[in-house]
Amino acid sequence: MRILLTGPTGQIGSELLQALPALGEVIAVDRAQMDLTDPEGIRKIVRSIGPDLVVNAAGYTDVDRAEREEELAHRINATAPGILAQEARRLGAAIIHYSTDYVFNGRATSSYTPKDEPDPINAYGRTKLAGEKAVSASGCASLIIRTSWVYGLRGSNFLSSILEQAPIKRELRVVDDQFGCPTWSRTVARATAQVIARALVRQGQAWSFSNAGGIYHLACQGVTSRFGFAQRIIDLAEISPEPTVVPVPTKAGTAEADRPRFSALCCDSTFRQFEIELPHWEAALEAALCCENRNKPHTACTKREAGS
Ligand SMILES: NC(=O)c1ccc[n+]([C@@H]2O[C@H](COP(=O)([O-])OP(=O)(O)OC[C@H]3O[C@@H](n4cnc5c(N)ncnc54)[C@H](OP(=O)(O)O)[C@@H]3O)[C@@H](O)[C@H]2O)c1
């Protein structure tokens, strides 16, 4: 099987580079090889590679900047996935595309299921919802994976920013009125590979997800606030001297984009369909920090290894 992977330099894409080769030949194309703002370029590259499966891990992910650059974000997050899916369909290939908890407005009181109505409250969310619709409308065999609050061991993300700031600041102000599921990019990539292994089949001339296509939620279990997430990072990383984490309301911050107050994802249908579930967010964070500190194991890491 030939797998075309976009976004190999990103948090999820770089982990997919490790997880997907077990399933087939991975042809990773970065921005220099295929710029997602160039529709004709996309068509040309996809046709020349002729994949059986496209995994689109590329995206415009700067939530605040998207407020100023919605048109560019739309081209990358909506137009490009639509073209990738059309081209995949033309070749009889299937597509996996990533989306986000930010398609929801955050006013729910229990975790969002894939059946809940999206209602994005910022530009990024609008472009991601448009991307979901474009992929679905293509008629391609598609699986859309919504995930949330992704962090990884590379790039800039919430984990890296706390690890960077905590040792040099006496006080960190973190919002305590946004709730969601922090999710390690490695767990998403590995689960994606499992989904492909379990569901992707060749039917005649074309690949499909054996009637399991559609939208699925994939996030670590449990729910916390940004404040709770920051506090746990500092505890597990054993940062000393420990800074004080001060809870602040979103309105006290300077973020350009509004964010959902509650965007936890219910992953029950993913488990029912594929028997796949991600670990609790605290266990995943502990494992991620162990990898981060492989050369300098901290207590949490040593305990975990002793218990395994
Ligand atoms: N991060 C989150 O919290 C989160 C939450 C839910 C869902 N998601 C979704 O998950 C997917 C992956 O997210 P991530 O956090 O792994 O993203 P990321 O780390 O920000 O990486 C984005 C990737 O997209 C590539 N890219 C951006 N613009 C491009 C363009 N014009 N042409 C080609 N490639 C381009 C980047 O390449 P460069 O390295 O060249 O910039 C990079 O490889 C996205 O669809 C995102 O919406 C993310």
The ligand as an ORCA input file, in Angstrom:
! r2SCAN-3c Opt
* xyz 0 1
  N      -2.630     21.280     17.562
  C      -3.820     21.037     18.089
  O      -4.088     21.330     19.267
  C      -4.891     20.344     17.263
  C      -6.112     20.046     17.900
  C      -7.081     19.419     17.149
  C      -6.887     19.117     15.827
  N      -5.713     19.431     15.221
  C      -5.558     19.139     13.789
  O      -4.583     18.109     13.615
  C      -3.867     18.331     12.382
  C      -2.375     18.346     12.674
  O      -2.135     19.312     13.691
  P      -0.674     19.519     14.306
  O      -0.865     20.115     15.653
  O       0.118     18.283     14.129
  O      -0.158     20.650     13.315
  P       1.258     21.432     13.322
  O       2.185     20.831     14.296
  O       0.927     22.882     13.409
  O       1.810     21.109     11.859
  C       1.146     21.594     10.736
  C       1.743     20.935      9.527
  O       1.081     21.472      8.372
  C       2.073     21.926      7.463
  N       1.583     23.023      6.650
  C       1.107     24.217      7.071
  N       0.801     24.992      6.013
  C       1.109     24.268      4.906
  C       1.033     24.519      3.521
  N       0.595     25.699      3.038
  N       1.403     23.546      2.662
  C       1.879     22.367      3.124
  N       1.981     22.064      4.429
  C       1.594     23.019      5.305
  C       3.233     22.387      8.350
  O       4.406     22.495      7.599
  P       5.595     23.512      8.045
  O       6.410     22.760      9.062
  O       6.333     23.771      6.775
  O       4.937     24.740      8.609
  C       3.242     21.237      9.362
  O       3.887     20.111      8.826
  C      -4.413     19.641     11.788
  O      -5.422     19.324     10.868
  C      -5.045     20.330     12.996
  O      -6.090     21.200     12.607
  C      -4.683     20.028     15.922
*
